[in-house]
Amino acid sequence: MDYTNLEEENKRLKAELNKRDTQKKEKWAKRAKLTKKISASFLGVNLKNAISNFFTELEEKRSVSKDTVSDLLSALFMRVTRIGVFLILTSFLPTLFLLIQVYYLRNQNELITGQNERLGQQTNLQEADRRSSMLFVLDQMIKDVTTDGYRNSGKISKANSTRIIAMSKILKPYRYLDKDTLITKPVSPERGYLLMSMLESNIDLDKMIDQNTKQTLSSLLNFEYAELTNASITDINLKNLHLNFAKMNGSNFMKSYIHKSELNNTSLKNTNFSRTDIIESSFVGSDLSKANFKGATLKIVDFENANLSNVNFSGADLIQVNFKNTTILDAKFDNANVTPDWMDVQEEKLDSNNFEYLEDHYKIKVHNKKGVLVAK
């Protein structure tokens, strides 16, 4: 039997086993070293040393000193605090990234909004340019209507009548740029130009007859949303006009005659109606703040829901005027003509604040069954 081969095989197997044991020990040593590093980085050197000293003293002396316990607790507290700060920072980062994202998204939305505004401005500017190109046609049309009316004693031809009425309806309101900003409410400067041009030509719109409908031109023309600011329309007859939603701030209607006209929801701030006769007309929902009605005669006039703050009604005839739900704070009513029961009527129609202002500042002086408001 050949024992030599068996011994060599035995040595080879032992060497192989020793090699595997060595590799296994090295692998475990690496793992232990890595675990120590991880535990050291997680626990910290101070906490690791404190734990080691704690168990060393406990094993050797069967007791632990106060200093060792204090060191362990201090190291543990510091480590927990550092971990808490780390957790707070790591939890704050997603919030920070989210805030940054929201900031950039908001900036992007602002840019898109600005771009949309510019597109809207461009659209309205194109409309304004188109309207301005029509002024020449409008001037020629007004000239034709004026000449036609003079020649035929106020009657204009069917063609001219149709043209001018159609033009007043085509000139629709729009928004335009005022100091690099679009105005808030649409208006039609061209309709205002049409009205002013015809009035300055001494055309009595209420006497010109449309041959198609046999109605007056004033009742057929559309002047709603007309822009006519700071215009002088003094000593002129304005009958059957539709001026709803118009913008006529600062205009002067002094000594004019306004009859059966609609000026509802119209902006009439700082307008002058002094010594004007206003008959069967309405200003419902209009802004007449700081307007002047001094010495005006108002009969069957409706101011419901209008803003009449700081308006001057001194010496005006207010016997047949509706002030329901109006704002009359700081308005002047000195020597205004009213009915003897006018205060009782206003108490029912005005809210408490406006009636209190009226009651605190004025009283009615009755003479020959006629009332006059006098300051208290």
C-alpha positions in Angstrom: 0.0 0.0 0.0 1.4 3.4 -1.0 1.3 5.6 2.1 3.5 8.3 0.6 0.7 9.5 -1.6 -1.8 9.5 1.3 0.5 11.6 3.5 1.0 14.1 0.7 -2.7 14.3 0.1 -3.3 14.7 3.8 -0.8 17.6 3.9 -2.4 19.2 0.9 -5.8 19.0 2.5 -4.5 20.4 5.8 -2.8 23.3 3.9 -6.0 24.0 2.1 -8.0 24.0 5.3 -5.5 26.3 7.0 -5.7 28.6 4.0 -9.5 28.7 4.2 -9.4 29.4 8.0 -6.9 32.2 7.4 -9.1 33.7 4.7 -12.1 33.4 6.9 -10.4 35.0 9.9 -9.2 37.9 7.6 -12.7 38.4 6.3 -14.1 38.5 9.8 -11.4 40.9 10.9 -12.2 43.2 8.0 -15.9 43.1 8.9 -15.1 43.8 12.6 -12.9 46.7 11.5 -15.6 48.0 9.3 -18.2 47.6 12.0 -16.0 49.5 14.4 -15.5 52.3 11.9 -19.3 52.5 11.3 -20.1 52.4 15.0 -17.4 54.9 15.7 -18.8 57.3 13.1 -22.3 56.7 14.3 -21.6 56.7 18.0 -18.7 59.0 17.9 -15.2 58.5 19.5 -16.2 60.0 22.8 -19.3 57.9 23.2 -17.4 54.8 22.2 -14.6 55.4 24.7 -17.2 56.3 27.4 -19.0 53.0 26.8 -15.7 51.1 26.8 -14.6 52.7 30.1 -18.0 52.0 31.6 -17.9 48.3 30.9 -14.2 48.0 31.8 -14.7 49.5 35.3 -17.9 47.4 35.7 -15.9 44.2 34.8 -12.8 45.0 36.9 -14.2 46.8 40.0 -17.8 45.5 39.9 -18.8 49.2 40.3 -18.7 52.4 38.2 -17.5 55.8 39.3 -19.7 58.9 39.1 -17.2 60.5 36.6 -17.5 57.5 34.3 -21.2 57.6 34.4 -21.2 61.3 33.9 -18.8 61.0 30.9 -21.1 58.3 29.4 -24.3 60.4 29.8 -22.6 63.5 28.5 -21.3 61.7 25.5 -24.7 60.1 24.9 -26.4 63.5 25.2 -24.0 65.1 22.8 -24.4 62.3 20.3 -28.2 62.3 20.4 -28.1 66.1 20.0 -25.9 65.8 16.9 -28.1 63.1 15.4 -31.1 65.3 16.1 -29.5 68.3 14.3 -28.6 66.0 11.5 -32.1 64.7 11.2 -33.5 68.3 11.3 -31.1 69.3 8.5 -31.9 66.3 6.4 -35.7 66.8 6.9 -35.3 70.6 6.1 -33.5 70.0 2.8 -36.6 68.6 0.9 -38.6 71.6 2.2 -35.9 74.0 1.1 -35.8 72.4 -2.4 -39.6 72.6 -2.5 -39.5 76.3 -1.6 -36.9 77.0 -4.3 -39.1 75.1 -6.8 -42.1 77.1 -5.8 -40.1 80.4 -6.1 -39.0 79.5 -9.6 -42.5 78.4 -10.6 -44.0 81.6 -9.3 -41.4 83.6 -11.3 -42.3 81.6 -14.3 -46.0 82.2 -13.8 -45.3 85.9 -13.4 -43.5 85.9 -16.7 -46.3 84.1 -18.4 -48.8 86.5 -16.9 -46.8 89.4 -18.0 -46.6 87.9 -21.5 -50.4 87.5 -21.6 -50.8 91.1 -20.5 -48.5 92.2 -23.2 -50.4 90.1 -25.7 -53.7 91.7 -24.5 -52.1 95.2 -24.8 -51.0 94.4 -28.3 -54.5 93.3 -29.2 -56.0 96.4 -27.8 -53.4 98.6 -29.5 -54.2 97.0 -32.8 -57.9 97.8 -32.2 -56.9 101.4 -31.3 -54.8 101.8 -34.5 -57.7 100.4 -36.5 -60.1 102.9 -35.0 -57.8 105.8 -35.5 -57.6 105.0 -39.2 -61.4 105.4 -39.3 -61.4 109.0 -38.1 -61.0 110.3 -41.6 -64.0 108.4 -42.8 -65.9 109.6 -39.6 -65.0 113.2 -40.3 -66.3 112.9 -43.9 -69.5 111.2 -42.7 -70.2 114.0 -40.2 -69.6 116.6 -42.8 -72.1 114.8 -45.2 -74.7 114.5 -42.5 -74.3 118.1 -41.4 -74.6 119.4 -45.0 -77.6 117.1 -45.7 -79.4 118.2 -42.6 -78.9 121.9 -43.3 -80.1 121.5 -46.9 -83.2 119.6 -46.0 -84.4 121.5 -42.9 -83.2 118.8 -40.4 -84.1 115.8 -42.6 -81.2 113.6 -43.8 -81.2 111.1 -46.6 -81.7 107.4 -45.9 -78.1 106.7 -47.0 -76.5 109.2 -44.6 -78.8 108.2 -41.8 -78.0 104.6 -42.2 -74.3 105.3 -42.4 -74.1 107.5 -39.3 -76.2 105.1 -37.2 -74.2 102.1 -38.3 -70.9 104.0 -37.5 -72.1 104.7 -34.0 -72.7 101.0 -33.4 -69.5 99.9 -35.1 -67.3 102.1 -32.8 -67.4 99.6 -30.0 -65.6 100.2 -26.7 -62.1 98.8 -26.0 -59.2 99.2 -23.6 -56.1 101.2 -24.5 -52.8 102.0 -22.9 -52.6 104.9 -20.5 -49.0 105.4 -19.2 -48.0 101.9 -20.2 -51.0 100.4 -18.4 -54.3 99.3 -19.9 -57.3 101.2 -18.6 -59.6 99.2 -16.4 -62.9 99.7 -18.2 -63.4 99.7 -22.0 -64.5 103.0 -23.6 -65.0 104.3 -27.1 -63.1 107.6 -27.7 -64.5 107.6 -31.2 -68.1 107.6 -30.0 -67.2 110.6 -27.9 -65.6 112.3 -30.9 -68.7 111.6 -33.0 -71.0 113.1 -30.3 -68.7 116.2 -29.8 -68.3 116.8 -33.5 -72.0 116.8 -34.1 -72.7 119.0 -31.2 -70.0 121.5 -32.2 -71.5 121.6 -35.7 -74.7 122.9 -34.0 -76.6 119.9 -35.1 -79.8 119.3 -33.1 -79.9 115.5 -33.0 -83.4 115.6 -31.7 -84.7 117.4 -34.8 -82.9 115.4 -37.4 -85.3 112.7 -38.6 -84.3 109.3 -39.9 -86.2 108.7 -43.1 -86.1 104.9 -42.6 -87.8 104.8 -39.1 -89.2 108.3 -38.9 -87.4 108.6 -35.5 -85.0 111.3 -34.3 -81.4 110.7 -34.8 -80.6 111.1 -31.1 -82.8 108.1 -30.2 -81.1 105.9 -32.8 -77.4 106.8 -32.3 -75.5 104.7 -29.8 -73.2 106.8 -27.5 -72.8 104.2 -24.7 -69.3 103.8 -23.4 -68.3 107.1 -25.1 -65.2 108.8 -23.7 -65.7 112.6 -23.6 -63.6 113.9 -20.6 -63.1 117.6 -19.9 -65.5 118.5 -22.7 -67.4 121.8 -22.9 -71.0 121.1 -23.7 -72.6 124.3 -22.5 -76.0 125.7 -23.5 -76.8 122.7 -25.6 -80.0 120.6 -25.9 -79.3 116.9 -25.1 -82.4 114.9 -25.7 -83.0 111.2 -25.8 -79.3 110.4 -25.7 -78.0 107.0 -24.6 -74.8 107.7 -22.6 -74.8 104.7 -20.3 -71.3 103.5 -19.2 -69.8 106.6 -20.7 -66.7 108.4 -19.3 -67.3 112.1 -19.1 -65.2 113.2 -16.1 -64.6 117.0 -15.8 -67.0 117.9 -18.6 -69.0 121.1 -18.5 -72.8 120.9 -19.1 -73.5 124.4 -17.7 -76.9 126.0 -18.8 -77.7 122.9 -20.9 -81.0 121.1 -21.3 -80.9 117.4 -20.7 -84.2 115.7 -21.4 -85.2 112.0 -21.4 -81.5 110.9 -21.5 -79.8 107.9 -19.9 -76.5 108.4 -18.1 -76.6 105.2 -16.0 -73.4 103.7 -14.7 -71.6 106.7 -16.2 -68.4 108.3 -14.7 -69.2 111.9 -14.2 -66.7 113.0 -11.6 -66.1 116.7 -11.3 -68.7 117.5 -13.9 -70.5 120.9 -14.0 -74.3 120.8 -14.2 -74.8 124.2 -12.6 -78.0 126.0 -13.8 -78.8 123.0 -16.0 -82.3 121.8 -16.6 -82.4 118.0 -16.2 -85.8 116.5 -17.0 -86.9 112.8 -16.9 -83.4 111.5 -17.0 -81.5 108.9 -15.0 -78.1 108.6 -13.4 -78.6 105.2 -11.8 -75.3 103.7 -10.5 -73.2 106.6 -11.8 -70.2 108.2 -10.1 -70.9 111.9 -9.7 -68.5 112.6 -6.9 -67.6 116.3 -6.6 -70.1 117.2 -9.4 -71.7 120.6 -9.3 -75.5 121.0 -9.5 -75.7 124.5 -8.0 -78.9 126.2 -9.1 -79.9 123.3 -11.3 -83.5 122.3 -11.9 -84.0 118.5 -11.6 -87.4 117.1 -12.3 -88.1 113.3 -12.3 -84.4 112.5 -12.0 -83.2 109.1 -10.8 -80.0 108.9 -8.8 -80.5 105.5 -7.3 -77.3 103.8 -6.2 -75.3 106.7 -7.4 -72.2 108.2 -5.7 -73.0 111.7 -4.8 -70.3 112.3 -2.2 -69.0 115.9 -2.1 -71.7 117.0 -4.7 -72.9 120.6 -4.6 -76.8 120.8 -4.7 -76.9 124.3 -3.3 -80.0 126.2 -4.6 -81.0 123.2 -6.7 -84.6 122.0 -7.2 -84.8 118.5 -5.7 -88.5 118.1 -5.3 -88.8 115.2 -7.8 -85.5 113.5 -7.3 -84.9 109.9 -6.3 -82.0 109.5 -3.9 -82.6 105.8 -3.0 -79.4 104.1 -1.7 -77.2 106.9 -2.8 -74.0 108.1 -1.1 -74.4 111.7 -0.1 -71.6 112.1 2.5 -70.1 115.6 2.5 -72.6 116.8 -0.1 -74.0 120.4 0.1 -77.7 121.0 0.1 -77.8 124.7 1.2 -81.1 126.4 0.1 -82.1 123.4 -2.0 -85.8 123.3 -2.8 -87.6 120.2 -1.4 -91.0 119.1 -0.2 -91.9 119.6 3.5 -91.8 115.8 4.2 -88.5 115.4 2.2 -86.6 114.3 5.3 -89.1 111.6 6.1 -88.8 110.3 2.5 -85.0 110.2 2.7 -85.0 108.4 6.0 -86.8 105.5 4.2 -84.5 105.5 1.1 -81.1 106.2 2.5 -79.0 103.9 4.7 -78.3 105.0 8.3 -74.9 106.6 7.7 -76.0 108.8 4.9 -79.3 109.8 6.5 -77.5 110.6 9.8 -75.2 112.9 7.8 -78.2 114.6 6.2 -80.0 114.9 9.5 -77.0 116.2 11.4 -76.2 119.0 8.9 -79.6 120.1 7.5 -83.1 120.9 8.5 -86.2 121.9 6.5 -87.6 125.4 6.7 -91.2 125.4 5.4 -92.8 128.5 3.9 -96.0 128.5 1.9 -96.1 124.7 1.9 -92.6 124.7 0.2 -89.5 123.4 1.9 -86.0 124.7 1.8 -82.9 122.9 3.2 -80.9 125.1 5.5 -77.7 124.3 7.4 -78.0 123.6 11.1 
